Structure formats: C-alpha cells, structure tokens
Amino acid sequence: MDALSDIVRLGEQGFGHRPQWHGLRVAAMDYRFAFDHSRAHAWILHNIEEVGQFERFLPALFAREGGVSLKKPSVDRVQ
C-alpha cells in the first residue's frame, strides 16, 4: 500500500495523524494516551524491541525497492 501519514500532534497526552493514500487524505486519527506507569513502561519496551528489528529487514527492503545500499561506510580513524 502506498500510504503516507502526517503527524500533526505528538506529546505526552497523545498524538494525531492524517493518513493519505495517493495524495488524498483518507482519515483524521487522534489518540489520547491513557496509560498507567506499568502500561507506559510496557509500551516503551515494545517500541524499543520493534524498532530494534528494523536492521534485520530494512537494508534488504531498501535494496529491493530502490536499489539503495545501506551498508555502513568504512571510517578511517585519525590519530
């Protein structure tokens, strides 16, 4: 699906986004956070674990979709 979503609000109380599909806004979504401390901690942990998986599939996805290599360049250290 070719979709894009503009984040229009992001803060401690929640977030809002406006998904678009082929340039047309298809929804206006607003979310309010209602977490206690333990749920907030679990949510943050989930997001860290999920984002941590990106390195396993994003390079291949980028290469397949656009022919872009995301290999880290070698760095010469200056002493």
mmCIF file of the N, C-alpha and C atoms, coordinates in Angstrom:
data_MODEL
# 
_entry.id   MODEL 
# 
loop_
_atom_site.group_PDB 
_atom_site.id 
_atom_site.type_symbol 
_atom_site.label_atom_id 
_atom_site.label_alt_id 
_atom_site.label_comp_id 
_atom_site.label_asym_id 
_atom_site.label_entity_id 
_atom_site.label_seq_id 
_atom_site.pdbx_PDB_ins_code 
_atom_site.Cartn_x 
_atom_site.Cartn_y 
_atom_site.Cartn_z 
_atom_site.occupancy 
_atom_site.B_iso_or_equiv 
_atom_site.pdbx_formal_charge 
_atom_site.auth_seq_id 
_atom_site.auth_comp_id 
_atom_site.auth_asym_id 
_atom_site.auth_atom_id 
_atom_site.pdbx_PDB_model_num 
ATOM 1   N N  . MET A 1 1  ? 0.838  -1.170 0.000  1.00 0.00 ? 1  MET A N  1 
ATOM 2   C CA . MET A 1 1  ? 0.000  0.000  0.000  1.00 0.00 ? 1  MET A CA 1 
ATOM 3   C C  . MET A 1 1  ? 0.883  1.233  0.000  1.00 0.00 ? 1  MET A C  1 
ATOM 4   N N  . ASP A 1 2  ? 0.631  2.161  -0.858 1.00 0.00 ? 2  ASP A N  1 
ATOM 5   C CA . ASP A 1 2  ? 1.380  3.406  -0.960 1.00 0.00 ? 2  ASP A CA 1 
ATOM 6   C C  . ASP A 1 2  ? 0.685  4.442  -0.084 1.00 0.00 ? 2  ASP A C  1 
ATOM 7   N N  . ALA A 1 3  ? 1.106  4.523  1.177  1.00 0.00 ? 3  ALA A N  1 
ATOM 8   C CA . ALA A 1 3  ? 0.435  5.406  2.125  1.00 0.00 ? 3  ALA A CA 1 
ATOM 9   C C  . ALA A 1 3  ? 1.446  6.303  2.821  1.00 0.00 ? 3  ALA A C  1 
ATOM 10  N N  . LEU A 1 4  ? 0.989  7.456  3.223  1.00 0.00 ? 4  LEU A N  1 
ATOM 11  C CA . LEU A 1 4  ? 1.795  8.434  3.936  1.00 0.00 ? 4  LEU A CA 1 
ATOM 12  C C  . LEU A 1 4  ? 0.916  8.998  5.037  1.00 0.00 ? 4  LEU A C  1 
ATOM 13  N N  . SER A 1 5  ? 1.513  9.262  6.186  1.00 0.00 ? 5  SER A N  1 
ATOM 14  C CA . SER A 1 5  ? 0.720  9.829  7.274  1.00 0.00 ? 5  SER A CA 1 
ATOM 15  C C  . SER A 1 5  ? 1.484  10.985 7.905  1.00 0.00 ? 5  SER A C  1 
ATOM 16  N N  . ASP A 1 6  ? 0.869  12.156 7.910  1.00 0.00 ? 6  ASP A N  1 
ATOM 17  C CA . ASP A 1 6  ? 1.458  13.321 8.558  1.00 0.00 ? 6  ASP A CA 1 
ATOM 18  C C  . ASP A 1 6  ? 1.135  13.278 10.043 1.00 0.00 ? 6  ASP A C  1 
ATOM 19  N N  . ILE A 1 7  ? 2.158  13.416 10.888 1.00 0.00 ? 7  ILE A N  1 
ATOM 20  C CA . ILE A 1 7  ? 1.960  13.511 12.325 1.00 0.00 ? 7  ILE A CA 1 
ATOM 21  C C  . ILE A 1 7  ? 1.675  14.976 12.624 1.00 0.00 ? 7  ILE A C  1 
ATOM 22  N N  . VAL A 1 8  ? 0.493  15.269 13.116 1.00 0.00 ? 8  VAL A N  1 
ATOM 23  C CA . VAL A 1 8  ? 0.093  16.653 13.349 1.00 0.00 ? 8  VAL A CA 1 
ATOM 24  C C  . VAL A 1 8  ? 0.188  17.053 14.816 1.00 0.00 ? 8  VAL A C  1 
ATOM 25  N N  . ARG A 1 9  ? 0.289  16.069 15.696 1.00 0.00 ? 9  ARG A N  1 
ATOM 26  C CA . ARG A 1 9  ? 0.423  16.346 17.123 1.00 0.00 ? 9  ARG A CA 1 
ATOM 27  C C  . ARG A 1 9  ? 1.101  15.159 17.768 1.00 0.00 ? 9  ARG A C  1 
ATOM 28  N N  . LEU A 1 10 ? 2.090  15.432 18.629 1.00 0.00 ? 10 LEU A N  1 
ATOM 29  C CA . LEU A 1 10 ? 2.778  14.375 19.359 1.00 0.00 ? 10 LEU A CA 1 
ATOM 30  C C  . LEU A 1 10 ? 3.229  14.938 20.688 1.00 0.00 ? 10 LEU A C  1 
ATOM 31  N N  . GLY A 1 11 ? 2.760  14.349 21.756 1.00 0.00 ? 11 GLY A N  1 
ATOM 32  C CA . GLY A 1 11 ? 3.118  14.841 23.072 1.00 0.00 ? 11 GLY A CA 1 
ATOM 33  C C  . GLY A 1 11 ? 2.814  13.808 24.137 1.00 0.00 ? 11 GLY A C  1 
ATOM 34  N N  . GLU A 1 12 ? 2.986  14.206 25.366 1.00 0.00 ? 12 GLU A N  1 
ATOM 35  C CA . GLU A 1 12 ? 2.766  13.286 26.476 1.00 0.00 ? 12 GLU A CA 1 
ATOM 36  C C  . GLU A 1 12 ? 1.311  12.852 26.595 1.00 0.00 ? 12 GLU A C  1 
ATOM 37  N N  . GLN A 1 13 ? 0.394  13.639 26.086 1.00 0.00 ? 13 GLN A N  1 
ATOM 38  C CA . GLN A 1 13 ? -1.025 13.308 26.198 1.00 0.00 ? 13 GLN A CA 1 
ATOM 39  C C  . GLN A 1 13 ? -1.548 12.465 25.039 1.00 0.00 ? 13 GLN A C  1 
ATOM 40  N N  . GLY A 1 14 ? -0.778 12.374 23.940 1.00 0.00 ? 14 GLY A N  1 
ATOM 41  C CA . GLY A 1 14 ? -1.230 11.577 22.812 1.00 0.00 ? 14 GLY A CA 1 
ATOM 42  C C  . GLY A 1 14 ? -0.651 12.068 21.501 1.00 0.00 ? 14 GLY A C  1 
ATOM 43  N N  . PHE A 1 15 ? -1.237 11.614 20.399 1.00 0.00 ? 15 PHE A N  1 
ATOM 44  C CA . PHE A 1 15 ? -0.767 12.047 19.090 1.00 0.00 ? 15 PHE A CA 1 
ATOM 45  C C  . PHE A 1 15 ? -1.923 12.038 18.098 1.00 0.00 ? 15 PHE A C  1 
ATOM 46  N N  . GLY A 1 16 ? -1.704 12.748 17.004 1.00 0.00 ? 16 GLY A N  1 
ATOM 47  C CA . GLY A 1 16 ? -2.683 12.788 15.926 1.00 0.00 ? 16 GLY A CA 1 
ATOM 48  C C  . GLY A 1 16 ? -1.970 12.635 14.603 1.00 0.00 ? 16 GLY A C  1 
ATOM 49  N N  . HIS A 1 17 ? -2.591 11.932 13.675 1.00 0.00 ? 17 HIS A N  1 
ATOM 50  C CA . HIS A 1 17 ? -2.000 11.823 12.347 1.00 0.00 ? 17 HIS A CA 1 
ATOM 51  C C  . HIS A 1 17 ? -3.084 11.818 11.287 1.00 0.00 ? 17 HIS A C  1 
ATOM 52  N N  . ARG A 1 18 ? -2.684 12.162 10.088 1.00 0.00 ? 18 ARG A N  1 
ATOM 53  C CA . ARG A 1 18 ? -3.596 12.307 8.964  1.00 0.00 ? 18 ARG A CA 1 
ATOM 54  C C  . ARG A 1 18 ? -3.105 11.444 7.809  1.00 0.00 ? 18 ARG A C  1 
ATOM 55  N N  . PRO A 1 19 ? -3.576 10.184 7.737  1.00 0.00 ? 19 PRO A N  1 
ATOM 56  C CA . PRO A 1 19 ? -3.138 9.291  6.661  1.00 0.00 ? 19 PRO A CA 1 
ATOM 57  C C  . PRO A 1 19 ? -3.610 9.764  5.288  1.00 0.00 ? 19 PRO A C  1 
ATOM 58  N N  . GLN A 1 20 ? -2.726 9.563  4.318  1.00 0.00 ? 20 GLN A N  1 
ATOM 59  C CA . GLN A 1 20 ? -3.036 9.879  2.925  1.00 0.00 ? 20 GLN A CA 1 
ATOM 60  C C  . GLN A 1 20 ? -2.777 8.633  2.084  1.00 0.00 ? 20 GLN A C  1 
ATOM 61  N N  . TRP A 1 21 ? -3.559 8.488  1.067  1.00 0.00 ? 21 TRP A N  1 
ATOM 62  C CA . TRP A 1 21 ? -3.374 7.398  0.124  1.00 0.00 ? 21 TRP A CA 1 
ATOM 63  C C  . TRP A 1 21 ? -3.385 8.003  -1.263 1.00 0.00 ? 21 TRP A C  1 
ATOM 64  N N  . HIS A 1 22 ? -2.269 7.900  -1.944 1.00 0.00 ? 22 HIS A N  1 
ATOM 65  C CA . HIS A 1 22 ? -2.092 8.524  -3.259 1.00 0.00 ? 22 HIS A CA 1 
ATOM 66  C C  . HIS A 1 22 ? -2.437 10.011 -3.224 1.00 0.00 ? 22 HIS A C  1 
ATOM 67  N N  . GLY A 1 23 ? -2.013 10.680 -2.146 1.00 0.00 ? 23 GLY A N  1 
ATOM 68  C CA . GLY A 1 23 ? -2.187 12.117 -2.036 1.00 0.00 ? 23 GLY A CA 1 
ATOM 69  C C  . GLY A 1 23 ? -3.529 12.585 -1.486 1.00 0.00 ? 23 GLY A C  1 
ATOM 70  N N  . LEU A 1 24 ? -4.454 11.677 -1.248 1.00 0.00 ? 24 LEU A N  1 
ATOM 71  C CA . LEU A 1 24 ? -5.767 12.054 -0.725 1.00 0.00 ? 24 LEU A CA 1 
ATOM 72  C C  . LEU A 1 24 ? -5.861 11.692 0.754  1.00 0.00 ? 24 LEU A C  1 
ATOM 73  N N  . ARG A 1 25 ? -6.261 12.636 1.584  1.00 0.00 ? 25 ARG A N  1 
ATOM 74  C CA . ARG A 1 25 ? -6.428 12.341 3.000  1.00 0.00 ? 25 ARG A CA 1 
ATOM 75  C C  . ARG A 1 25 ? -7.614 11.411 3.171  1.00 0.00 ? 25 ARG A C  1 
ATOM 76  N N  . VAL A 1 26 ? -7.361 10.288 3.826  1.00 0.00 ? 26 VAL A N  1 
ATOM 77  C CA . VAL A 1 26 ? -8.411 9.285  3.980  1.00 0.00 ? 26 VAL A CA 1 
ATOM 78  C C  . VAL A 1 26 ? -8.950 9.203  5.400  1.00 0.00 ? 26 VAL A C  1 
ATOM 79  N N  . ALA A 1 27 ? -8.287 9.876  6.345  1.00 0.00 ? 27 ALA A N  1 
ATOM 80  C CA . ALA A 1 27 ? -8.764 9.831  7.728  1.00 0.00 ? 27 ALA A CA 1 
ATOM 81  C C  . ALA A 1 27 ? -8.072 10.916 8.536  1.00 0.00 ? 27 ALA A C  1 
ATOM 82  N N  . ALA A 1 28 ? -8.637 11.207 9.684  1.00 0.00 ? 28 ALA A N  1 
ATOM 83  C CA . ALA A 1 28 ? -8.015 12.071 10.686 1.00 0.00 ? 28 ALA A CA 1 
ATOM 84  C C  . ALA A 1 28 ? -8.073 11.281 11.986 1.00 0.00 ? 28 ALA A C  1 
ATOM 85  N N  . MET A 1 29 ? -6.926 10.830 12.451 1.00 0.00 ? 29 MET A N  1 
ATOM 86  C CA . MET A 1 29 ? -6.886 9.964  13.625 1.00 0.00 ? 29 MET A CA 1 
ATOM 87  C C  . MET A 1 29 ? -6.196 10.675 14.778 1.00 0.00 ? 29 MET A C  1 
ATOM 88  N N  . ASP A 1 30 ? -6.871 10.702 15.912 1.00 0.00 ? 30 ASP A N  1 
ATOM 89  C CA . ASP A 1 30 ? -6.323 11.323 17.111 1.00 0.00 ? 30 ASP A CA 1 
ATOM 90  C C  . ASP A 1 30 ? -6.406 10.321 18.258 1.00 0.00 ? 30 ASP A C  1 
ATOM 91  N N  . TYR A 1 31 ? -5.291 10.174 18.956 1.00 0.00 ? 31 TYR A N  1 
ATOM 92  C CA . TYR A 1 31 ? -5.206 9.207  20.040 1.00 0.00 ? 31 TYR A CA 1 
ATOM 93  C C  . TYR A 1 31 ? -4.785 9.897  21.330 1.00 0.00 ? 31 TYR A C  1 
ATOM 94  N N  . ARG A 1 32 ? -5.408 9.517  22.399 1.00 0.00 ? 32 ARG A N  1 
ATOM 95  C CA . ARG A 1 32 ? -5.070 10.045 23.717 1.00 0.00 ? 32 ARG A CA 1 
ATOM 96  C C  . ARG A 1 32 ? -4.476 8.908  24.531 1.00 0.00 ? 32 ARG A C  1 
ATOM 97  N N  . PHE A 1 33 ? -3.327 9.178  25.137 1.00 0.00 ? 33 PHE A N  1 
ATOM 98  C CA . PHE A 1 33 ? -2.691 8.167  25.962 1.00 0.00 ? 33 PHE A CA 1 
ATOM 99  C C  . PHE A 1 33 ? -3.412 8.083  27.304 1.00 0.00 ? 33 PHE A C  1 
ATOM 100 N N  . ALA A 1 34 ? -3.739 6.883  27.706 1.00 0.00 ? 34 ALA A N  1 
ATOM 101 C CA . ALA A 1 34 ? -4.389 6.664  28.994 1.00 0.00 ? 34 ALA A CA 1 
ATOM 102 C C  . ALA A 1 34 ? -3.701 5.486  29.687 1.00 0.00 ? 34 ALA A C  1 
ATOM 103 N N  . PHE A 1 35 ? -2.389 5.618  29.863 1.00 0.00 ? 35 PHE A N  1 
ATOM 104 C CA . PHE A 1 35 ? -1.606 4.531  30.439 1.00 0.00 ? 35 PHE A CA 1 
ATOM 105 C C  . PHE A 1 35 ? -1.237 4.838  31.873 1.00 0.00 ? 35 PHE A C  1 
ATOM 106 N N  . ASP A 1 36 ? -1.265 3.821  32.681 1.00 0.00 ? 36 ASP A N  1 
ATOM 107 C CA . ASP A 1 36 ? -0.649 3.964  33.985 1.00 0.00 ? 36 ASP A CA 1 
ATOM 108 C C  . ASP A 1 36 ? 0.845  3.661  33.809 1.00 0.00 ? 36 ASP A C  1 
ATOM 109 N N  . HIS A 1 37 ? 1.611  3.770  34.861 1.00 0.00 ? 37 HIS A N  1 
ATOM 110 C CA . HIS A 1 37 ? 3.061  3.626  34.747 1.00 0.00 ? 37 HIS A CA 1 
ATOM 111 C C  . HIS A 1 37 ? 3.473  2.270  34.165 1.00 0.00 ? 37 HIS A C  1 
ATOM 112 N N  . SER A 1 38 ? 2.866  1.188  34.612 1.00 0.00 ? 38 SER A N  1 
ATOM 113 C CA . SER A 1 38 ? 3.279  -0.142 34.135 1.00 0.00 ? 38 SER A CA 1 
ATOM 114 C C  . SER A 1 38 ? 2.941  -0.335 32.656 1.00 0.00 ? 38 SER A C  1 
ATOM 115 N N  . ARG A 1 39 ? 1.789  0.170  32.220 1.00 0.00 ? 39 ARG A N  1 
ATOM 116 C CA . ARG A 1 39 ? 1.448  0.065  30.794 1.00 0.00 ? 39 ARG A CA 1 
ATOM 117 C C  . ARG A 1 39 ? 2.357  0.944  29.942 1.00 0.00 ? 39 ARG A C  1 
ATOM 118 N N  . ALA A 1 40 ? 2.666  2.123  30.434 1.00 0.00 ? 40 ALA A N  1 
ATOM 119 C CA . ALA A 1 40 ? 3.573  3.010  29.695 1.00 0.00 ? 40 ALA A CA 1 
ATOM 120 C C  . ALA A 1 40 ? 4.939  2.352  29.537 1.00 0.00 ? 40 ALA A C  1 
ATOM 121 N N  . HIS A 1 41 ? 5.439  1.747  30.589 1.00 0.00 ? 41 HIS A N  1 
ATOM 122 C CA . HIS A 1 41 ? 6.730  1.060  30.527 1.00 0.00 ? 41 HIS A CA 1 
ATOM 123 C C  . HIS A 1 41 ? 6.685  -0.092 29.515 1.00 0.00 ? 41 HIS A C  1 
ATOM 124 N N  . ALA A 1 42 ? 5.616  -0.880 29.546 1.00 0.00 ? 42 ALA A N  1 
ATOM 125 C CA . ALA A 1 42 ? 5.474  -1.992 28.604 1.00 0.00 ? 42 ALA A CA 1 
ATOM 126 C C  . ALA A 1 42 ? 5.397  -1.491 27.166 1.00 0.00 ? 42 ALA A C  1 
ATOM 127 N N  . TRP A 1 43 ? 4.705  -0.377 26.940 1.00 0.00 ? 43 TRP A N  1 
ATOM 128 C CA . TRP A 1 43 ? 4.582  0.195  25.601 1.00 0.00 ? 43 TRP A CA 1 
ATOM 129 C C  . TRP A 1 43 ? 5.939  0.679  25.093 1.00 0.00 ? 43 TRP A C  1 
ATOM 130 N N  . ILE A 1 44 ? 6.689  1.363  25.937 1.00 0.00 ? 44 ILE A N  1 
ATOM 131 C CA . ILE A 1 44 ? 8.021  1.832  25.537 1.00 0.00 ? 44 ILE A CA 1 
ATOM 132 C C  . ILE A 1 44 ? 8.923  0.656  25.225 1.00 0.00 ? 44 ILE A C  1 
ATOM 133 N N  . LEU A 1 45 ? 8.909  -0.362 26.063 1.00 0.00 ? 45 LEU A N  1 
ATOM 134 C CA . LEU A 1 45 ? 9.726  -1.551 25.820 1.00 0.00 ? 45 LEU A CA 1 
ATOM 135 C C  . LEU A 1 45 ? 9.346  -2.207 24.494 1.00 0.00 ? 45 LEU A C  1 
ATOM 136 N N  . HIS A 1 46 ? 8.069  -2.320 24.226 1.00 0.00 ? 46 HIS A N  1 
ATOM 137 C CA . HIS A 1 46 ? 7.599  -2.896 22.960 1.00 0.00 ? 46 HIS A CA 1 
ATOM 138 C C  . HIS A 1 46 ? 8.150  -2.103 21.771 1.00 0.00 ? 46 HIS A C  1 
ATOM 139 N N  . ASN A 1 47 ? 8.071  -0.787 21.842 1.00 0.00 ? 47 ASN A N  1 
ATOM 140 C CA . ASN A 1 47 ? 8.552  0.040  20.742 1.00 0.00 ? 47 ASN A CA 1 
ATOM 141 C C  . ASN A 1 47 ? 10.055 -0.090 20.553 1.00 0.00 ? 47 ASN A C  1 
ATOM 142 N N  . ILE A 1 48 ? 10.815 -0.150 21.627 1.00 0.00 ? 48 ILE A N  1 
ATOM 143 C CA . ILE A 1 48 ? 12.266 -0.327 21.525 1.00 0.00 ? 48 ILE A CA 1 
ATOM 144 C C  . ILE A 1 48 ? 12.577 -1.662 20.855 1.00 0.00 ? 48 ILE A C  1 
ATOM 145 N N  . GLU A 1 49 ? 11.885 -2.719 21.272 1.00 0.00 ? 49 GLU A N  1 
ATOM 146 C CA . GLU A 1 49 ? 12.115 -4.028 20.674 1.00 0.00 ? 49 GLU A CA 1 
ATOM 147 C C  . GLU A 1 49 ? 11.725 -4.046 19.206 1.00 0.00 ? 49 GLU A C  1 
ATOM 148 N N  . GLU A 1 50 ? 10.616 -3.405 18.869 1.00 0.00 ? 50 GLU A N  1 
ATOM 149 C CA . GLU A 1 50 ? 10.151 -3.385 17.489 1.00 0.00 ? 50 GLU A CA 1 
ATOM 150 C C  . GLU A 1 50 ? 11.122 -2.616 16.594 1.00 0.00 ? 50 GLU A C  1 
ATOM 151 N N  . VAL A 1 51 ? 11.512 -1.435 17.007 1.00 0.00 ? 51 VAL A N  1 
ATOM 152 C CA . VAL A 1 51 ? 12.448 -0.634 16.215 1.00 0.00 ? 51 VAL A CA 1 
ATOM 153 C C  . VAL A 1 51 ? 13.794 -1.343 16.111 1.00 0.00 ? 51 VAL A C  1 
ATOM 154 N N  . GLY A 1 52 ? 14.167 -2.088 17.140 1.00 0.00 ? 52 GLY A N  1 
ATOM 155 C CA . GLY A 1 52 ? 15.417 -2.840 17.108 1.00 0.00 ? 52 GLY A CA 1 
ATOM 156 C C  . GLY A 1 52 ? 15.451 -3.900 16.024 1.00 0.00 ? 52 GLY A C  1 
ATOM 157 N N  . GLN A 1 53 ? 14.307 -4.281 15.521 1.00 0.00 ? 53 GLN A N  1 
ATOM 158 C CA . GLN A 1 53 ? 14.253 -5.298 14.461 1.00 0.00 ? 53 GLN A CA 1 
ATOM 159 C C  . GLN A 1 53 ? 14.444 -4.697 13.064 1.00 0.00 ? 53 GLN A C  1 
ATOM 160 N N  . PHE A 1 54 ? 14.362 -3.374 12.939 1.00 0.00 ? 54 PHE A N  1 
ATOM 161 C CA . PHE A 1 54 ? 14.474 -2.741 11.628 1.00 0.00 ? 54 PHE A CA 1 
ATOM 162 C C  . PHE A 1 54 ? 15.746 -3.146 10.899 1.00 0.00 ? 54 PHE A C  1 
ATOM 163 N N  . GLU A 1 55 ? 16.870 -3.218 11.624 1.00 0.00 ? 55 GLU A N  1 
ATOM 164 C CA . GLU A 1 55 ? 18.146 -3.523 10.977 1.00 0.00 ? 55 GLU A CA 1 
ATOM 165 C C  . GLU A 1 55 ? 18.150 -4.917 10.350 1.00 0.00 ? 55 GLU A C  1 
ATOM 166 N N  . ARG A 1 56 ? 17.237 -5.760 10.736 1.00 0.00 ? 56 ARG A N  1 
ATOM 167 C CA . ARG A 1 56 ? 17.173 -7.112 10.178 1.00 0.00 ? 56 ARG A CA 1 
ATOM 168 C C  . ARG A 1 56 ? 16.512 -7.142 8.802  1.00 0.00 ? 56 ARG A C  1 
ATOM 169 N N  . PHE A 1 57 ? 15.630 -6.187 8.510  1.00 0.00 ? 57 PHE A N  1 
ATOM 170 C CA . PHE A 1 57 ? 14.931 -6.261 7.228  1.00 0.00 ? 57 PHE A CA 1 
ATOM 171 C C  . PHE A 1 57 ? 14.982 -4.991 6.385  1.00 0.00 ? 57 PHE A C  1 
ATOM 172 N N  . LEU A 1 58 ? 15.264 -3.832 6.987  1.00 0.00 ? 58 LEU A N  1 
ATOM 173 C CA . LEU A 1 58 ? 15.245 -2.596 6.192  1.00 0.00 ? 58 LEU A CA 1 
ATOM 174 C C  . LEU A 1 58 ? 16.297 -2.551 5.090  1.00 0.00 ? 58 LEU A C  1 
ATOM 175 N N  . PRO A 1 59 ? 17.541 -2.958 5.319  1.00 0.00 ? 59 PRO A N  1 
ATOM 176 C CA . PRO A 1 59 ? 18.510 -2.894 4.217  1.00 0.00 ? 59 PRO A CA 1 
ATOM 177 C C  . PRO A 1 59 ? 18.060 -3.678 2.985  1.00 0.00 ? 59 PRO A C  1 
ATOM 178 N N  . ALA A 1 60 ? 17.542 -4.890 3.187  1.00 0.00 ? 60 ALA A N  1 
ATOM 179 C CA . ALA A 1 60 ? 17.072 -5.686 2.049  1.00 0.00 ? 60 ALA A CA 1 
ATOM 180 C C  . ALA A 1 60 ? 15.858 -5.039 1.390  1.00 0.00 ? 60 ALA A C  1 
ATOM 181 N N  . LEU A 1 61 ? 14.963 -4.484 2.195  1.00 0.00 ? 61 LEU A N  1 
ATOM 182 C CA . LEU A 1 61 ? 13.783 -3.817 1.650  1.00 0.00 ? 61 LEU A CA 1 
ATOM 183 C C  . LEU A 1 61 ? 14.176 -2.601 0.819  1.00 0.00 ? 61 LEU A C  1 
ATOM 184 N N  . PHE A 1 62 ? 15.074 -1.782 1.339  1.00 0.00 ? 62 PHE A N  1 
ATOM 185 C CA . PHE A 1 62 ? 15.529 -0.611 0.589  1.00 0.00 ? 62 PHE A CA 1 
ATOM 186 C C  . PHE A 1 62 ? 16.213 -1.026 -0.701 1.00 0.00 ? 62 PHE A C  1 
ATOM 187 N N  . ALA A 1 63 ? 17.055 -2.050 -0.635 1.00 0.00 ? 63 ALA A N  1 
ATOM 188 C CA . ALA A 1 63 ? 17.758 -2.514 -1.836 1.00 0.00 ? 63 ALA A CA 1 
ATOM 189 C C  . ALA A 1 63 ? 16.762 -3.026 -2.876 1.00 0.00 ? 63 ALA A C  1 
ATOM 190 N N  . ARG A 1 64 ? 15.764 -3.777 -2.416 1.00 0.00 ? 64 ARG A N  1 
ATOM 191 C CA . ARG A 1 64 ? 14.773 -4.329 -3.331 1.00 0.00 ? 64 ARG A CA 1 
ATOM 192 C C  . ARG A 1 64 ? 13.901 -3.240 -3.953 1.00 0.00 ? 64 ARG A C  1 
ATOM 193 N N  . GLU A 1 65 ? 13.504 -2.266 -3.156 1.00 0.00 ? 65 GLU A N  1 
ATOM 194 C CA . GLU A 1 65 ? 12.575 -1.244 -3.634 1.00 0.00 ? 65 GLU A CA 1 
ATOM 195 C C  . GLU A 1 65 ? 13.241 -0.126 -4.426 1.00 0.00 ? 65 GLU A C  1 
ATOM 196 N N  . GLY A 1 66 ? 14.469 0.204  -4.079 1.00 0.00 ? 66 GLY A N  1 
ATOM 197 C CA . GLY A 1 66 ? 15.068 1.346  -4.753 1.00 0.00 ? 66 GLY A CA 1 
ATOM 198 C C  . GLY A 1 66 ? 16.507 1.182  -5.175 1.00 0.00 ? 66 GLY A C  1 
ATOM 199 N N  . GLY A 1 67 ? 17.046 0.004  -4.964 1.00 0.00 ? 67 GLY A N  1 
ATOM 200 C CA . GLY A 1 67 ? 18.428 -0.215 -5.346 1.00 0.00 ? 67 GLY A CA 1 
ATOM 201 C C  . GLY A 1 67 ? 19.418 0.550  -4.496 1.00 0.00 ? 67 GLY A C  1 
ATOM 202 N N  . VAL A 1 68 ? 19.023 0.909  -3.292 1.00 0.00 ? 68 VAL A N  1 
ATOM 203 C CA . VAL A 1 68 ? 19.870 1.695  -2.407 1.00 0.00 ? 68 VAL A CA 1 
ATOM 204 C C  . VAL A 1 68 ? 20.568 0.764  -1.430 1.00 0.00 ? 68 VAL A C  1 
ATOM 205 N N  . SER A 1 69 ? 21.860 0.949  -1.269 1.00 0.00 ? 69 SER A N  1 
ATOM 206 C CA . SER A 1 69 ? 22.605 0.162  -0.292 1.00 0.00 ? 69 SER A CA 1 
ATOM 207 C C  . SER A 1 69 ? 22.719 0.957  0.997  1.00 0.00 ? 69 SER A C  1 
ATOM 208 N N  . LEU A 1 70 ? 22.424 0.321  2.107  1.00 0.00 ? 70 LEU A N  1 
ATOM 209 C CA . LEU A 1 70 ? 22.505 0.990  3.395  1.00 0.00 ? 70 LEU A CA 1 
ATOM 210 C C  . LEU A 1 70 ? 23.675 0.484  4.222  1.00 0.00 ? 70 LEU A C  1 
ATOM 211 N N  . LYS A 1 71 ? 24.676 -0.086 3.547  1.00 0.00 ? 71 LYS A N  1 
ATOM 212 C CA . LYS A 1 71 ? 25.840 -0.563 4.283  1.00 0.00 ? 71 LYS A CA 1 
ATOM 213 C C  . LYS A 1 71 ? 26.576 0.616  4.896  1.00 0.00 ? 71 LYS A C  1 
ATOM 214 N N  . LYS A 1 72 ? 27.071 0.411  6.096  1.00 0.00 ? 72 LYS A N  1 
ATOM 215 C CA . LYS A 1 72 ? 27.806 1.475  6.773  1.00 0.00 ? 72 LYS A CA 1 
ATOM 216 C C  . LYS A 1 72 ? 29.133 1.709  6.054  1.00 0.00 ? 72 LYS A C  1 
ATOM 217 N N  . PRO A 1 73 ? 29.475 2.964  5.778  1.00 0.00 ? 73 PRO A N  1 
ATOM 218 C CA . PRO A 1 73 ? 30.760 3.242  5.136  1.00 0.00 ? 73 PRO A CA 1 
ATOM 219 C C  . PRO A 1 73 ? 31.891 2.995  6.114  1.00 0.00 ? 73 PRO A C  1 
ATOM 220 N N  . SER A 1 74 ? 33.023 2.583  5.568  1.00 0.00 ? 74 SER A N  1 
ATOM 221 C CA . SER A 1 74 ? 34.174 2.403  6.446  1.00 0.00 ? 74 SER A CA 1 
ATOM 222 C C  . SER A 1 74 ? 34.702 3.781  6.844  1.00 0.00 ? 74 SER A C  1 
ATOM 223 N N  . VAL A 1 75 ? 35.175 3.880  8.046  1.00 0.00 ? 75 VAL A N  1 
ATOM 224 C CA . VAL A 1 75 ? 35.641 5.155  8.581  1.00 0.00 ? 75 VAL A CA 1 
ATOM 225 C C  . VAL A 1 75 ? 37.124 5.025  8.922  1.00 0.00 ? 75 VAL A C  1 
ATOM 226 N N  . ASP A 1 76 ? 37.915 5.927  8.391  1.00 0.00 ? 76 ASP A N  1 
ATOM 227 C CA . ASP A 1 76 ? 39.326 5.963  8.740  1.00 0.00 ? 76 ASP A CA 1 
ATOM 228 C C  . ASP A 1 76 ? 39.473 6.791  10.008 1.00 0.00 ? 76 ASP A C  1 
ATOM 229 N N  . ARG A 1 77 ? 40.151 6.231  10.977 1.00 0.00 ? 77 ARG A N  1 
ATOM 230 C CA . ARG A 1 77 ? 40.349 6.952  12.236 1.00 0.00 ? 77 ARG A CA 1 
ATOM 231 C C  . ARG A 1 77 ? 41.615 7.788  12.160 1.00 0.00 ? 77 ARG A C  1 
ATOM 232 N N  . VAL A 1 78 ? 41.497 9.014  12.577 1.00 0.00 ? 78 VAL A N  1 
ATOM 233 C CA . VAL A 1 78 ? 42.639 9.916  12.608 1.00 0.00 ? 78 VAL A CA 1 
ATOM 234 C C  . VAL A 1 78 ? 43.236 9.849  14.019 1.00 0.00 ? 78 VAL A C  1 
ATOM 235 N N  . GLN A 1 79 ? 44.553 9.669  14.059 1.00 0.00 ? 79 GLN A N  1 
ATOM 236 C CA . GLN A 1 79 ? 45.205 9.579  15.363 1.00 0.00 ? 79 GLN A CA 1 
ATOM 237 C C  . GLN A 1 79 ? 46.003 10.808 15.653 1.00 0.00 ? 79 GLN A C  1 
# 
